[in-house]
Amino acid sequence: MGRVDVAYETSLAMRPFLAWDAPGCGATFCAESAKLSIPFPVATAQAVLDREGIDNFHVVGHSMGA
């Protein structure tokens, strides 16, 4: 399991955060690697935000480098 660096940032200590792995990145798996284009993880991120009831957010330290 990787580190969630934002959890250690003292200036953000009073802010909630949600850390997730995009499909096919980090510890997640995607059976259909052909779907791993930008629209797929964007749709997945939107689904995660919707499920959690989050409609106002900042993206911090996101990378497509996986």
mmCIF file of the N, C-alpha and C atoms, coordinates in Angstrom:
data_MODEL
# 
_entry.id   MODEL 
# 
loop_
_atom_site.group_PDB 
_atom_site.id 
_atom_site.type_symbol 
_atom_site.label_atom_id 
_atom_site.label_alt_id 
_atom_site.label_comp_id 
_atom_site.label_asym_id 
_atom_site.label_entity_id 
_atom_site.label_seq_id 
_atom_site.pdbx_PDB_ins_code 
_atom_site.Cartn_x 
_atom_site.Cartn_y 
_atom_site.Cartn_z 
_atom_site.occupancy 
_atom_site.B_iso_or_equiv 
_atom_site.pdbx_formal_charge 
_atom_site.auth_seq_id 
_atom_site.auth_comp_id 
_atom_site.auth_asym_id 
_atom_site.auth_atom_id 
_atom_site.pdbx_PDB_model_num 
ATOM 1   N N  . MET A 1 1  ? 0.848   -1.170 0.000   1.00 0.00 ? 1  MET A N  1 
ATOM 2   C CA . MET A 1 1  ? 0.000   0.000  0.000   1.00 0.00 ? 1  MET A CA 1 
ATOM 3   C C  . MET A 1 1  ? 0.892   1.232  0.000   1.00 0.00 ? 1  MET A C  1 
ATOM 4   N N  . GLY A 1 2  ? 0.572   2.201  -0.839  1.00 0.00 ? 2  GLY A N  1 
ATOM 5   C CA . GLY A 1 2  ? 1.361   3.416  -0.937  1.00 0.00 ? 2  GLY A CA 1 
ATOM 6   C C  . GLY A 1 2  ? 1.000   4.430  0.133   1.00 0.00 ? 2  GLY A C  1 
ATOM 7   N N  . ARG A 1 3  ? 1.862   5.407  0.276   1.00 0.00 ? 3  ARG A N  1 
ATOM 8   C CA . ARG A 1 3  ? 1.614   6.490  1.227   1.00 0.00 ? 3  ARG A CA 1 
ATOM 9   C C  . ARG A 1 3  ? 0.614   7.471  0.665   1.00 0.00 ? 3  ARG A C  1 
ATOM 10  N N  . VAL A 1 4  ? -0.148  8.060  1.511   1.00 0.00 ? 4  VAL A N  1 
ATOM 11  C CA . VAL A 1 4  ? -1.064  9.141  1.145   1.00 0.00 ? 4  VAL A CA 1 
ATOM 12  C C  . VAL A 1 4  ? -0.457  10.402 1.752   1.00 0.00 ? 4  VAL A C  1 
ATOM 13  N N  . ASP A 1 5  ? 0.450   11.042 1.007   1.00 0.00 ? 5  ASP A N  1 
ATOM 14  C CA . ASP A 1 5  ? 1.217   12.161 1.545   1.00 0.00 ? 5  ASP A CA 1 
ATOM 15  C C  . ASP A 1 5  ? 0.353   13.288 2.089   1.00 0.00 ? 5  ASP A C  1 
ATOM 16  N N  . VAL A 1 6  ? -0.807  13.527 1.500   1.00 0.00 ? 6  VAL A N  1 
ATOM 17  C CA . VAL A 1 6  ? -1.659  14.609 1.987   1.00 0.00 ? 6  VAL A CA 1 
ATOM 18  C C  . VAL A 1 6  ? -2.063  14.391 3.444   1.00 0.00 ? 6  VAL A C  1 
ATOM 19  N N  . ALA A 1 7  ? -2.097  13.156 3.878   1.00 0.00 ? 7  ALA A N  1 
ATOM 20  C CA . ALA A 1 7  ? -2.454  12.849 5.268   1.00 0.00 ? 7  ALA A CA 1 
ATOM 21  C C  . ALA A 1 7  ? -1.399  13.350 6.247   1.00 0.00 ? 7  ALA A C  1 
ATOM 22  N N  . TYR A 1 8  ? -0.187  13.582 5.764   1.00 0.00 ? 8  TYR A N  1 
ATOM 23  C CA . TYR A 1 8  ? 0.907   14.037 6.621   1.00 0.00 ? 8  TYR A CA 1 
ATOM 24  C C  . TYR A 1 8  ? 1.171   15.531 6.497   1.00 0.00 ? 8  TYR A C  1 
ATOM 25  N N  . GLU A 1 9  ? 0.422   16.232 5.679   1.00 0.00 ? 9  GLU A N  1 
ATOM 26  C CA . GLU A 1 9  ? 0.613   17.668 5.461   1.00 0.00 ? 9  GLU A CA 1 
ATOM 27  C C  . GLU A 1 9  ? -0.110  18.439 6.561   1.00 0.00 ? 9  GLU A C  1 
ATOM 28  N N  . THR A 1 10 ? 0.653   19.043 7.466   1.00 0.00 ? 10 THR A N  1 
ATOM 29  C CA . THR A 1 10 ? 0.054   19.705 8.630   1.00 0.00 ? 10 THR A CA 1 
ATOM 30  C C  . THR A 1 10 ? -0.847  20.874 8.253   1.00 0.00 ? 10 THR A C  1 
ATOM 31  N N  . SER A 1 11 ? -0.573  21.555 7.143   1.00 0.00 ? 11 SER A N  1 
ATOM 32  C CA . SER A 1 11 ? -1.419  22.689 6.757   1.00 0.00 ? 11 SER A CA 1 
ATOM 33  C C  . SER A 1 11 ? -2.807  22.234 6.297   1.00 0.00 ? 11 SER A C  1 
ATOM 34  N N  . LEU A 1 12 ? -2.963  20.957 6.041   1.00 0.00 ? 12 LEU A N  1 
ATOM 35  C CA . LEU A 1 12 ? -4.258  20.409 5.621   1.00 0.00 ? 12 LEU A CA 1 
ATOM 36  C C  . LEU A 1 12 ? -4.903  19.559 6.714   1.00 0.00 ? 12 LEU A C  1 
ATOM 37  N N  . ALA A 1 13 ? -4.376  19.621 7.919   1.00 0.00 ? 13 ALA A N  1 
ATOM 38  C CA . ALA A 1 13 ? -4.811  18.739 9.000   1.00 0.00 ? 13 ALA A CA 1 
ATOM 39  C C  . ALA A 1 13 ? -6.299  18.831 9.305   1.00 0.00 ? 13 ALA A C  1 
ATOM 40  N N  . MET A 1 14 ? -6.905  19.976 9.140   1.00 0.00 ? 14 MET A N  1 
ATOM 41  C CA . MET A 1 14 ? -8.322  20.140 9.470   1.00 0.00 ? 14 MET A CA 1 
ATOM 42  C C  . MET A 1 14 ? -9.236  19.965 8.257   1.00 0.00 ? 14 MET A C  1 
ATOM 43  N N  . ARG A 1 15 ? -8.691  19.517 7.157   1.00 0.00 ? 15 ARG A N  1 
ATOM 44  C CA . ARG A 1 15 ? -9.487  19.345 5.940   1.00 0.00 ? 15 ARG A CA 1 
ATOM 45  C C  . ARG A 1 15 ? -9.715  17.860 5.658   1.00 0.00 ? 15 ARG A C  1 
ATOM 46  N N  . PRO A 1 16 ? -10.936 17.495 5.316   1.00 0.00 ? 16 PRO A N  1 
ATOM 47  C CA . PRO A 1 16 ? -11.174 16.088 4.940   1.00 0.00 ? 16 PRO A CA 1 
ATOM 48  C C  . PRO A 1 16 ? -10.565 15.812 3.565   1.00 0.00 ? 16 PRO A C  1 
ATOM 49  N N  . PHE A 1 17 ? -10.227 14.567 3.314   1.00 0.00 ? 17 PHE A N  1 
ATOM 50  C CA . PHE A 1 17 ? -9.733  14.209 1.986   1.00 0.00 ? 17 PHE A CA 1 
ATOM 51  C C  . PHE A 1 17 ? -10.177 12.801 1.637   1.00 0.00 ? 17 PHE A C  1 
ATOM 52  N N  . LEU A 1 18 ? -10.192 12.553 0.357   1.00 0.00 ? 18 LEU A N  1 
ATOM 53  C CA . LEU A 1 18 ? -10.539 11.239 -0.175  1.00 0.00 ? 18 LEU A CA 1 
ATOM 54  C C  . LEU A 1 18 ? -9.406  10.831 -1.103  1.00 0.00 ? 18 LEU A C  1 
ATOM 55  N N  . ALA A 1 19 ? -8.757  9.730  -0.809  1.00 0.00 ? 19 ALA A N  1 
ATOM 56  C CA . ALA A 1 19 ? -7.676  9.214  -1.651  1.00 0.00 ? 19 ALA A CA 1 
ATOM 57  C C  . ALA A 1 19 ? -8.172  7.959  -2.353  1.00 0.00 ? 19 ALA A C  1 
ATOM 58  N N  . TRP A 1 20 ? -7.925  7.861  -3.647  1.00 0.00 ? 20 TRP A N  1 
ATOM 59  C CA . TRP A 1 20 ? -8.369  6.692  -4.390  1.00 0.00 ? 20 TRP A CA 1 
ATOM 60  C C  . TRP A 1 20 ? -7.370  6.378  -5.491  1.00 0.00 ? 20 TRP A C  1 
ATOM 61  N N  . ASP A 1 21 ? -7.330  5.128  -5.895  1.00 0.00 ? 21 ASP A N  1 
ATOM 62  C CA . ASP A 1 21 ? -6.522  4.692  -7.037  1.00 0.00 ? 21 ASP A CA 1 
ATOM 63  C C  . ASP A 1 21 ? -7.397  4.706  -8.280  1.00 0.00 ? 21 ASP A C  1 
ATOM 64  N N  . ALA A 1 22 ? -6.914  5.333  -9.322  1.00 0.00 ? 22 ALA A N  1 
ATOM 65  C CA . ALA A 1 22 ? -7.615  5.267  -10.611 1.00 0.00 ? 22 ALA A CA 1 
ATOM 66  C C  . ALA A 1 22 ? -7.500  3.839  -11.155 1.00 0.00 ? 22 ALA A C  1 
ATOM 67  N N  . PRO A 1 23 ? -8.480  3.398  -11.932 1.00 0.00 ? 23 PRO A N  1 
ATOM 68  C CA . PRO A 1 23 ? -8.432  2.041  -12.488 1.00 0.00 ? 23 PRO A CA 1 
ATOM 69  C C  . PRO A 1 23 ? -7.131  1.789  -13.254 1.00 0.00 ? 23 PRO A C  1 
ATOM 70  N N  . GLY A 1 24 ? -6.477  0.689  -12.931 1.00 0.00 ? 24 GLY A N  1 
ATOM 71  C CA . GLY A 1 24 ? -5.236  0.322  -13.603 1.00 0.00 ? 24 GLY A CA 1 
ATOM 72  C C  . GLY A 1 24 ? -4.011  1.011  -13.034 1.00 0.00 ? 24 GLY A C  1 
ATOM 73  N N  . CYS A 1 25 ? -4.159  1.782  -11.965 1.00 0.00 ? 25 CYS A N  1 
ATOM 74  C CA . CYS A 1 25 ? -3.047  2.501  -11.339 1.00 0.00 ? 25 CYS A CA 1 
ATOM 75  C C  . CYS A 1 25 ? -2.915  2.051  -9.888  1.00 0.00 ? 25 CYS A C  1 
ATOM 76  N N  . GLY A 1 26 ? -1.756  2.212  -9.334  1.00 0.00 ? 26 GLY A N  1 
ATOM 77  C CA . GLY A 1 26 ? -1.570  1.878  -7.922  1.00 0.00 ? 26 GLY A CA 1 
ATOM 78  C C  . GLY A 1 26 ? -1.912  0.432  -7.640  1.00 0.00 ? 26 GLY A C  1 
ATOM 79  N N  . ALA A 1 27 ? -2.813  0.216  -6.693  1.00 0.00 ? 27 ALA A N  1 
ATOM 80  C CA . ALA A 1 27 ? -3.166  -1.141 -6.268  1.00 0.00 ? 27 ALA A CA 1 
ATOM 81  C C  . ALA A 1 27 ? -4.409  -1.669 -6.973  1.00 0.00 ? 27 ALA A C  1 
ATOM 82  N N  . THR A 1 28 ? -4.975  -0.906 -7.909  1.00 0.00 ? 28 THR A N  1 
ATOM 83  C CA . THR A 1 28 ? -6.185  -1.362 -8.585  1.00 0.00 ? 28 THR A CA 1 
ATOM 84  C C  . THR A 1 28 ? -5.861  -2.109 -9.870  1.00 0.00 ? 28 THR A C  1 
ATOM 85  N N  . PHE A 1 29 ? -6.846  -2.813 -10.374 1.00 0.00 ? 29 PHE A N  1 
ATOM 86  C CA . PHE A 1 29 ? -6.701  -3.624 -11.578 1.00 0.00 ? 29 PHE A CA 1 
ATOM 87  C C  . PHE A 1 29 ? -7.817  -3.263 -12.548 1.00 0.00 ? 29 PHE A C  1 
ATOM 88  N N  . CYS A 1 30 ? -7.519  -3.266 -13.822 1.00 0.00 ? 30 CYS A N  1 
ATOM 89  C CA . CYS A 1 30 ? -8.537  -3.052 -14.845 1.00 0.00 ? 30 CYS A CA 1 
ATOM 90  C C  . CYS A 1 30 ? -8.413  -4.174 -15.864 1.00 0.00 ? 30 CYS A C  1 
ATOM 91  N N  . ALA A 1 31 ? -9.441  -4.991 -15.961 1.00 0.00 ? 31 ALA A N  1 
ATOM 92  C CA . ALA A 1 31 ? -9.407  -6.144 -16.857 1.00 0.00 ? 31 ALA A CA 1 
ATOM 93  C C  . ALA A 1 31 ? -9.380  -5.749 -18.330 1.00 0.00 ? 31 ALA A C  1 
ATOM 94  N N  . GLU A 1 32 ? -9.895  -4.563 -18.638 1.00 0.00 ? 32 GLU A N  1 
ATOM 95  C CA . GLU A 1 32 ? -9.935  -4.119 -20.029 1.00 0.00 ? 32 GLU A CA 1 
ATOM 96  C C  . GLU A 1 32 ? -8.998  -2.921 -20.205 1.00 0.00 ? 32 GLU A C  1 
ATOM 97  N N  . SER A 1 33 ? -7.712  -3.214 -20.416 1.00 0.00 ? 33 SER A N  1 
ATOM 98  C CA . SER A 1 33 ? -6.720  -2.142 -20.496 1.00 0.00 ? 33 SER A CA 1 
ATOM 99  C C  . SER A 1 33 ? -6.986  -1.174 -21.646 1.00 0.00 ? 33 SER A C  1 
ATOM 100 N N  . ALA A 1 34 ? -7.738  -1.573 -22.644 1.00 0.00 ? 34 ALA A N  1 
ATOM 101 C CA . ALA A 1 34 ? -8.074  -0.671 -23.750 1.00 0.00 ? 34 ALA A CA 1 
ATOM 102 C C  . ALA A 1 34 ? -8.937  0.496  -23.277 1.00 0.00 ? 34 ALA A C  1 
ATOM 103 N N  . LYS A 1 35 ? -9.619  0.342  -22.138 1.00 0.00 ? 35 LYS A N  1 
ATOM 104 C CA . LYS A 1 35 ? -10.449 1.418  -21.586 1.00 0.00 ? 35 LYS A CA 1 
ATOM 105 C C  . LYS A 1 35 ? -9.634  2.459  -20.828 1.00 0.00 ? 35 LYS A C  1 
ATOM 106 N N  . LEU A 1 36 ? -8.342  2.233  -20.657 1.00 0.00 ? 36 LEU A N  1 
ATOM 107 C CA . LEU A 1 36 ? -7.523  3.135  -19.851 1.00 0.00 ? 36 LEU A CA 1 
ATOM 108 C C  . LEU A 1 36 ? -7.092  4.366  -20.648 1.00 0.00 ? 36 LEU A C  1 
ATOM 109 N N  . SER A 1 37 ? -8.071  5.141  -21.052 1.00 0.00 ? 37 SER A N  1 
ATOM 110 C CA . SER A 1 37 ? -7.826  6.436  -21.660 1.00 0.00 ? 37 SER A CA 1 
ATOM 111 C C  . SER A 1 37 ? -8.386  7.477  -20.687 1.00 0.00 ? 37 SER A C  1 
ATOM 112 N N  . ILE A 1 38 ? -8.078  8.723  -20.878 1.00 0.00 ? 38 ILE A N  1 
ATOM 113 C CA . ILE A 1 38 ? -8.468  9.767  -19.925 1.00 0.00 ? 38 ILE A CA 1 
ATOM 114 C C  . ILE A 1 38 ? -9.969  9.761  -19.596 1.00 0.00 ? 38 ILE A C  1 
ATOM 115 N N  . PRO A 1 39 ? -10.888 9.605  -20.557 1.00 0.00 ? 39 PRO A N  1 
ATOM 116 C CA . PRO A 1 39 ? -12.315 9.638  -20.191 1.00 0.00 ? 39 PRO A CA 1 
ATOM 117 C C  . PRO A 1 39 ? -12.740 8.579  -19.170 1.00 0.00 ? 39 PRO A C  1 
ATOM 118 N N  . PHE A 1 40 ? -12.132 7.404  -19.185 1.00 0.00 ? 40 PHE A N  1 
ATOM 119 C CA . PHE A 1 40 ? -12.529 6.339  -18.263 1.00 0.00 ? 40 PHE A CA 1 
ATOM 120 C C  . PHE A 1 40 ? -12.213 6.689  -16.806 1.00 0.00 ? 40 PHE A C  1 
ATOM 121 N N  . PRO A 1 41 ? -10.973 7.079  -16.458 1.00 0.00 ? 41 PRO A N  1 
ATOM 122 C CA . PRO A 1 41 ? -10.737 7.445  -15.056 1.00 0.00 ? 41 PRO A CA 1 
ATOM 123 C C  . PRO A 1 41 ? -11.478 8.715  -14.639 1.00 0.00 ? 41 PRO A C  1 
ATOM 124 N N  . VAL A 1 42 ? -11.731 9.614  -15.581 1.00 0.00 ? 42 VAL A N  1 
ATOM 125 C CA . VAL A 1 42 ? -12.519 10.804 -15.248 1.00 0.00 ? 42 VAL A CA 1 
ATOM 126 C C  . VAL A 1 42 ? -13.935 10.383 -14.849 1.00 0.00 ? 42 VAL A C  1 
ATOM 127 N N  . ALA A 1 43 ? -14.549 9.501  -15.625 1.00 0.00 ? 43 ALA A N  1 
ATOM 128 C CA . ALA A 1 43 ? -15.893 9.004  -15.308 1.00 0.00 ? 43 ALA A CA 1 
ATOM 129 C C  . ALA A 1 43 ? -15.889 8.242  -13.988 1.00 0.00 ? 43 ALA A C  1 
ATOM 130 N N  . THR A 1 44 ? -14.839 7.483  -13.739 1.00 0.00 ? 44 THR A N  1 
ATOM 131 C CA . THR A 1 44 ? -14.735 6.739  -12.490 1.00 0.00 ? 44 THR A CA 1 
ATOM 132 C C  . THR A 1 44 ? -14.593 7.696  -11.302 1.00 0.00 ? 44 THR A C  1 
ATOM 133 N N  . ALA A 1 45 ? -13.779 8.729  -11.455 1.00 0.00 ? 45 ALA A N  1 
ATOM 134 C CA . ALA A 1 45 ? -13.625 9.725  -10.393 1.00 0.00 ? 45 ALA A CA 1 
ATOM 135 C C  . ALA A 1 45 ? -14.961 10.402 -10.103 1.00 0.00 ? 45 ALA A C  1 
ATOM 136 N N  . GLN A 1 46 ? -15.702 10.730 -11.154 1.00 0.00 ? 46 GLN A N  1 
ATOM 137 C CA . GLN A 1 46 ? -17.010 11.362 -10.967 1.00 0.00 ? 46 GLN A CA 1 
ATOM 138 C C  . GLN A 1 46 ? -17.958 10.425 -10.227 1.00 0.00 ? 46 GLN A C  1 
ATOM 139 N N  . ALA A 1 47 ? -17.912 9.145  -10.545 1.00 0.00 ? 47 ALA A N  1 
ATOM 140 C CA . ALA A 1 47 ? -18.758 8.171  -9.853  1.00 0.00 ? 47 ALA A CA 1 
ATOM 141 C C  . ALA A 1 47 ? -18.389 8.074  -8.368  1.00 0.00 ? 47 ALA A C  1 
ATOM 142 N N  . VAL A 1 48 ? -17.089 8.105  -8.060  1.00 0.00 ? 48 VAL A N  1 
ATOM 143 C CA . VAL A 1 48 ? -16.646 8.069  -6.661  1.00 0.00 ? 48 VAL A CA 1 
ATOM 144 C C  . VAL A 1 48 ? -17.144 9.311  -5.925  1.00 0.00 ? 48 VAL A C  1 
ATOM 145 N N  . LEU A 1 49 ? -16.972 10.481 -6.540  1.00 0.00 ? 49 LEU A N  1 
ATOM 146 C CA . LEU A 1 49 ? -17.431 11.729 -5.921  1.00 0.00 ? 49 LEU A CA 1 
ATOM 147 C C  . LEU A 1 49 ? -18.945 11.715 -5.717  1.00 0.00 ? 49 LEU A C  1 
ATOM 148 N N  . ASP A 1 50 ? -19.678 11.255 -6.716  1.00 0.00 ? 50 ASP A N  1 
ATOM 149 C CA . ASP A 1 50 ? -21.139 11.175 -6.599  1.00 0.00 ? 50 ASP A CA 1 
ATOM 150 C C  . ASP A 1 50 ? -21.548 10.235 -5.469  1.00 0.00 ? 50 ASP A C  1 
ATOM 151 N N  . ARG A 1 51 ? -20.901 9.081  -5.412  1.00 0.00 ? 51 ARG A N  1 
ATOM 152 C CA . ARG A 1 51 ? -21.235 8.087  -4.375  1.00 0.00 ? 51 ARG A CA 1 
ATOM 153 C C  . ARG A 1 51 ? -20.999 8.645  -2.973  1.00 0.00 ? 51 ARG A C  1 
ATOM 154 N N  . GLU A 1 52 ? -19.949 9.442  -2.837  1.00 0.00 ? 52 GLU A N  1 
ATOM 155 C CA . GLU A 1 52 ? -19.611 10.017 -1.532  1.00 0.00 ? 52 GLU A CA 1 
ATOM 156 C C  . GLU A 1 52 ? -20.343 11.328 -1.258  1.00 0.00 ? 52 GLU A C  1 
ATOM 157 N N  . GLY A 1 53 ? -21.135 11.801 -2.224  1.00 0.00 ? 53 GLY A N  1 
ATOM 158 C CA . GLY A 1 53 ? -21.889 13.045 -2.039  1.00 0.00 ? 53 GLY A CA 1 
ATOM 159 C C  . GLY A 1 53 ? -21.013 14.289 -2.067  1.00 0.00 ? 53 GLY A C  1 
ATOM 160 N N  . ILE A 1 54 ? -19.897 14.207 -2.769  1.00 0.00 ? 54 ILE A N  1 
ATOM 161 C CA . ILE A 1 54 ? -18.948 15.329 -2.838  1.00 0.00 ? 54 ILE A CA 1 
ATOM 162 C C  . ILE A 1 54 ? -19.201 16.097 -4.130  1.00 0.00 ? 54 ILE A C  1 
ATOM 163 N N  . ASP A 1 55 ? -19.553 17.391 -3.998  1.00 0.00 ? 55 ASP A N  1 
ATOM 164 C CA . ASP A 1 55 ? -19.772 18.189 -5.204  1.00 0.00 ? 55 ASP A CA 1 
ATOM 165 C C  . ASP A 1 55 ? -18.868 19.419 -5.274  1.00 0.00 ? 55 ASP A C  1 
ATOM 166 N N  . ASN A 1 56 ? -18.061 19.624 -4.246  1.00 0.00 ? 56 ASN A N  1 
ATOM 167 C CA . ASN A 1 56 ? -17.119 20.735 -4.218  1.00 0.00 ? 56 ASN A CA 1 
ATOM 168 C C  . ASN A 1 56 ? -15.792 20.173 -3.734  1.00 0.00 ? 56 ASN A C  1 
ATOM 169 N N  . PHE A 1 57 ? -14.749 20.248 -4.557  1.00 0.00 ? 57 PHE A N  1 
ATOM 170 C CA . PHE A 1 57 ? -13.491 19.596 -4.206  1.00 0.00 ? 57 PHE A CA 1 
ATOM 171 C C  . PHE A 1 57 ? -12.313 20.238 -4.918  1.00 0.00 ? 57 PHE A C  1 
ATOM 172 N N  . HIS A 1 58 ? -11.126 19.933 -4.444  1.00 0.00 ? 58 HIS A N  1 
ATOM 173 C CA . HIS A 1 58 ? -9.862  20.297 -5.069  1.00 0.00 ? 58 HIS A CA 1 
ATOM 174 C C  . HIS A 1 58 ? -9.114  18.999 -5.358  1.00 0.00 ? 58 HIS A C  1 
ATOM 175 N N  . VAL A 1 59 ? -8.452  18.934 -6.495  1.00 0.00 ? 59 VAL A N  1 
ATOM 176 C CA . VAL A 1 59 ? -7.617  17.795 -6.815  1.00 0.00 ? 59 VAL A CA 1 
ATOM 177 C C  . VAL A 1 59 ? -6.197  18.179 -6.422  1.00 0.00 ? 59 VAL A C  1 
ATOM 178 N N  . VAL A 1 60 ? -5.558  17.336 -5.613  1.00 0.00 ? 60 VAL A N  1 
ATOM 179 C CA . VAL A 1 60 ? -4.211  17.637 -5.117  1.00 0.00 ? 60 VAL A CA 1 
ATOM 180 C C  . VAL A 1 60 ? -3.262  16.509 -5.511  1.00 0.00 ? 60 VAL A C  1 
ATOM 181 N N  . GLY A 1 61 ? -2.185  16.845 -6.157  1.00 0.00 ? 61 GLY A N  1 
ATOM 182 C CA . GLY A 1 61 ? -1.136  15.873 -6.443  1.00 0.00 ? 61 GLY A CA 1 
ATOM 183 C C  . GLY A 1 61 ? -1.544  14.750 -7.367  1.00 0.00 ? 61 GLY A C  1 
ATOM 184 N N  . HIS A 1 62 ? -2.527  14.980 -8.223  1.00 0.00 ? 62 HIS A N  1 
ATOM 185 C CA . HIS A 1 62 ? -2.961  13.926 -9.128  1.00 0.00 ? 62 HIS A CA 1 
ATOM 186 C C  . HIS A 1 62 ? -1.975  13.787 -10.274 1.00 0.00 ? 62 HIS A C  1 
ATOM 187 N N  . SER A 1 63 ? -1.717  12.565 -10.684 1.00 0.00 ? 63 SER A N  1 
ATOM 188 C CA . SER A 1 63 ? -0.781  12.305 -11.766 1.00 0.00 ? 63 SER A CA 1 
ATOM 189 C C  . SER A 1 63 ? -1.291  11.168 -12.631 1.00 0.00 ? 63 SER A C  1 
ATOM 190 N N  . MET A 1 64 ? -1.117  11.298 -13.920 1.00 0.00 ? 64 MET A N  1 
ATOM 191 C CA . MET A 1 64 ? -1.457  10.206 -14.834 1.00 0.00 ? 64 MET A CA 1 
ATOM 192 C C  . MET A 1 64 ? -0.181  9.424  -15.165 1.00 0.00 ? 64 MET A C  1 
ATOM 193 N N  . GLY A 1 65 ? 0.837   9.554  -14.328 1.00 0.00 ? 65 GLY A N  1 
ATOM 194 C CA . GLY A 1 65 ? 2.117   8.924  -14.574 1.00 0.00 ? 65 GLY A CA 1 
ATOM 195 C C  . GLY A 1 65 ? 2.145   7.424  -14.372 1.00 0.00 ? 65 GLY A C  1 
ATOM 196 N N  . ALA A 1 66 ? 1.050   6.837  -13.919 1.00 0.00 ? 66 ALA A N  1 
ATOM 197 C CA . ALA A 1 66 ? 1.024   5.393  -13.710 1.00 0.00 ? 66 ALA A CA 1 
ATOM 198 C C  . ALA A 1 66 ? 1.054   4.696  -15.043 1.00 0.00 ? 66 ALA A C  1 
# 
